[in-house]
Every structure is written in structure tokens, then in C-alpha cells.
Amino acid sequence: MVQHTGEMTTNKIWRVAVLGAKGRMGSEAVRAVNTAADMDLVAALGSADPLTKLLDVKADVIIDLTVPTATEANVRFAVEHGIHAVVGTTGWDEERLSSLKQLLGEHPGVGVLIAPNFAIGSILATEFAAKAARYFESAEIIEIHHPNKVDAPSGTAAHTARKVAAARDAAGVGAAPDATETDPLGSRGAKIDGISVHAVRLRGMVAHQEILLGDTGQLLTIRHDSFDRASFMPGVLLGVREVASHPGLSVGLDNYLELS
């Protein structure tokens, strides 16, 4: 078994393995790790590579940028072998998260970060929206991504919707007004904790989100745009550096940032 501690030192060289290394995000992560002075890329795994290679190379941390059907098995393998995990793959519903929390309880020294988005600007946009939402009667979200994205709505939009909804509930704000009686085609979008989320897929886009907050006579629009996947890499590397000092499960990179 690979043994790890949660202590970070200034001269620590993190032994990092990237899963999904041949994908768009994975290949960007490989480049980022290779250029980080405090990291050593010990493995770049594709879908056909066995997870046991993580043990052969004595990985400290995995970066999972695979697909929803593979990510849970990858992360569980890492946790069971004392390897920390930074996860940017979607598909982590409440059932999967609950099961992972239980597993982490059996491995108290291991940290897992599941981040719907690694772009610092996107995380800040979500935080700004959650703080502002209590002052507006209406709230809706539009997320725009490239047409090769396999899931909708995005994990970022779902995370934002839940944070906005929680902030509104805590402030005693009622449901947003909506007189729609029939919507057979689903034009009003998906409902996540009462917040309407609309997904757009367009060629030329990468990852974009608008949070619309409306009240009588005014509209506040909070928008973030990622034009290149390189925008996610500072957050990915931050996750690698911090995950060992945050044992257990963290959902959202905001847990590693001093935002309060």
C-alpha cells in the first residue's frame, strides 16, 4: 500500500498521475504538471492502462479527468490504496458522493477534491451570485459549452444553482415567480433546487456561465468565460498542492480558497 501523510512541506515534490491523459483536459493537465517545479509526472494513463500502474510508480496524487462512467472506480481505487485524488470529472451524484464519504471514513488520511470547475474566475462568479441572490426575486442560469461535452447541465451550473438556492432559502426568499402552466418541450430548462438551468452547446465555445438575477426594474448578470482549457490549470495545480492537507471529501475548489 502506498502510504501518505497530510503534511505539506515547502520542498515536497508531489508524484502526480493524470488519468484521462489523452483527452483535451487531460493533455492540458499533463503539460501543467510537467511545468510545475514542485511536481513530478509519474504516469499519464489512458482508458486502456491498468490502475495498478499507480502503485508501481508510487503516485501521491491522481488527477482524474476521465468520463462519468469511469471516474468512480478510479477514485475508489486511489482511496483504497492511500492515494489522494483531484477530480474534474462530472457524474458525481448524491449516491456516489455518499458512498465515497463512507469509503473515506475507512481511510482517514486520504483527501479527495471533486471540483465542478477549476477556473478561479468561475468559482468567484458562483460565490458572487450566491451572495447577491438573496436581494433578487428571480434567478436563472445559462451554461454554454462546446458540442463535444457529453453531459448536461454542466457540473458547474448544477453547483451554482445549489449554492444560489441555498443562499435564497437561508434568507427566506420564496420561489421565483413563473406563470408558466405548460411546457411540454422543456423550454424552461432543468430545475435544480428550484433554479432553472439552461444548457447551450455551440461550436467555438469552451466553458461559459451566466447567472441572471432579476428584480423589479433591474437585472444583474454575472458571467464567466473560459476561452481556453489552460484557464483551469492553476486551479488543478492548487488542488494537487492542497488535497493532502484536507483529508476526507471536499466538493468544490472554493473549499480550498479563503473566500469568507
Secondary structure, DSSP 8 states (H G I E B T S, - for coil): -----S---TT--EEEEEESTTSHHHHHHHHHHHH-TTEEEEEEE-TTS-TTHHHHTT-SEEEE-S-HHHHHHHHHHHHHTT-EEEE------HHHHHHHHHHHHTSTT-EEEE-S---HHHHHHHHHHHHHGGG-SEEEEEEEE-TT--SSS-HHHHHHHHHHHHHHHHTT-----------TT-TT-EEETTEEEEEEE-TT--EEEEEEEEETTEEEEEEEEE-SGGGGHHHHHHHHHHGGGS-EEEESGGGGS---
